[in-house]
Amino acid sequence: EKNLTYVRIPQDAAPEHLRVTNAIGAYAETLERMIHFAKDPLATMALLRTYNEREREFDLAFDALVKYYARKVGNN
């Protein structure tokens, strides 16, 4: 996540890039928490919902980035 903040991007791609960066960070955090609480079945069940939500945002963020790229390529 931190390394993504150093990637040079077009200024108009900032919203999509920030969304991807945040999604990766949130997804990674959830995975780390799931590992930490792997032996606690109640915590694991609670984290599964968060995992699903973060995974969906991860997919949607990358989809937005793909749509941005398609618009840029289509305009050239």
Contacts in CASP RR format, 6 or more apart in sequence:
PFRMAT RR
TARGET T0000
AUTHOR 0000-0000-0000
METHOD contacts of the structure
MODEL  1
EKNLTYVRIPQDAAPEHLRVTNAIGAYAETLERMIHFAKDPLATMALLRT
YNEREREFDLAFDALVKYYARKVGNN
1 21 0 8 1.000
1 22 0 8 1.000
1 24 0 8 1.000
1 25 0 8 1.000
1 28 0 8 1.000
4 17 0 8 1.000
4 20 0 8 1.000
4 21 0 8 1.000
4 24 0 8 1.000
5 21 0 8 1.000
7 17 0 8 1.000
9 17 0 8 1.000
10 72 0 8 1.000
13 65 0 8 1.000
13 68 0 8 1.000
16 61 0 8 1.000
16 64 0 8 1.000
16 65 0 8 1.000
16 68 0 8 1.000
17 65 0 8 1.000
19 61 0 8 1.000
19 64 0 8 1.000
19 65 0 8 1.000
20 61 0 8 1.000
20 62 0 8 1.000
20 64 0 8 1.000
20 65 0 8 1.000
22 61 0 8 1.000
23 54 0 8 1.000
23 57 0 8 1.000
23 58 0 8 1.000
23 60 0 8 1.000
23 61 0 8 1.000
23 62 0 8 1.000
24 58 0 8 1.000
26 54 0 8 1.000
26 57 0 8 1.000
26 58 0 8 1.000
27 54 0 8 1.000
27 55 0 8 1.000
27 57 0 8 1.000
27 58 0 8 1.000
29 54 0 8 1.000
30 47 0 8 1.000
30 50 0 8 1.000
30 51 0 8 1.000
30 54 0 8 1.000
31 51 0 8 1.000
33 47 0 8 1.000
33 50 0 8 1.000
34 44 0 8 1.000
34 47 0 8 1.000
34 51 0 8 1.000
37 43 0 8 1.000
37 44 0 8 1.000
37 47 0 8 1.000
38 44 0 8 1.000
END
